[in-house]
Amino acid sequence: MEEVNRLVKTNPCTHILYCYQNKEMYMKNVLAYLVDGIESGETVILIESEKNLKMLVDRLKEKLTDNQFKQVHAVSNFEFYLSSGSYHPPAIYEQLINIYTPYFEGNAPFRTWTNVEWGGLEDPAHIVDWFEQETDKIVNEQKMTLVCAYEADKMPVDMQSILEKSHPYIMTDEEELIDSEMYNKIKL
């Protein structure tokens, strides 16, 4: 995770794709990313599954002081992605803007970790592609830091290549960080 945290510190505009396979490594990586953010004086926004959220919040409370923990903004990804009753990109995009606007308007640095899930949607590729392209625009316009995590076993076959087009960096379970050769920088 050191390589990712080093990139985040030197590049204020970072959009990372993380297609994880090992859930234990996933939890270790998200925790290290969040703790590094807090220790660097940033606010962290965690959009995570309800099943992981409680465990991560409990671990963060063990590692952080009460004052530091106030810098953690945790959101259920179920509420985030399904706020309109289904995986509806414009509603998700609006939810994204609602969460981030106070941070865009302030001067305090922040970073985000998002565990992306799409419920029972059978073919999410085109919807996820649209949403990630819009998200990449925000990342570039607002110079923000965002890790988008996807569980590899639940992704359709072509999903990773689609996602690599909207993420300049790719992270692995082993914490390796590589440049995406498929990235198409969004023109602002």
C-alpha positions, 0 to 999 in steps of 0.5 A, a space after each residue: 500500500 506504500 506505493 499507492 499512498 506515495 502516489 496519492 501524496 505526490 499526485 492530487 488527482 488520482 483515480 485508481 482501479 482495484 479489482 481484488 480477488 483476496 478479501 483478506 488483502 482487500 480489508 488490509 489494503 482499505 484500512 491502510 489507505 484510510 489510516 494513511 489518509 487520516 495520519 496525513 491530515 485528510 478526511 477520508 470518505 469510505 463508501 463500503 458494503 454494510 457487511 465490511 463497513 462495521 468491521 472497518 469502522 471497528 478497526 479504525 476506532 482501534 487505530 485512531 484517536 477519537 479526534 482522528 476518527 471524526 475525519 472518517 465519513 462512512 457511507 453504505 454502498 447499498 444506500 449510495 448505489 441503490 438510493 433511487 431503488 435501482 442502480 441508476 447512474 444519474 441518481 448515483 451521480 447526483 448522490 456522488 455530487 451531494 457527498 463531495 460538494 462540501 469537500 470541493 468547497 472547503 480547503 481540507 484535503 480528502 481521499 475516497 475509497 469506494 467498493 462498487 457493487 451493482 446488486 442484481 443487475 445482470 449486465 452492468 458494463 455499460 452503466 458502470 462504464 458511463 458512471 466511471 467516465 463521469 467520475 473520472 471527469 470529477 476526479 480531474 476537474 476537482 483534483 481528487 483522490 479516489 480508489 474504486 474497488 471491484 470484487 473480481 469474481 463478481 465482474 462480467 468477463 469484459 468489465 476490467 478492460 472497460 474499467 481500465 479505460 477510465 482509470 489511469 492506475 491499476 492496483 493489485 491485491 499485492 499492492 502493486 500499482 501499474 499504469 493503465 495502458 488502456 486509459 483514455 483521459 477524459 477531455 475537460 
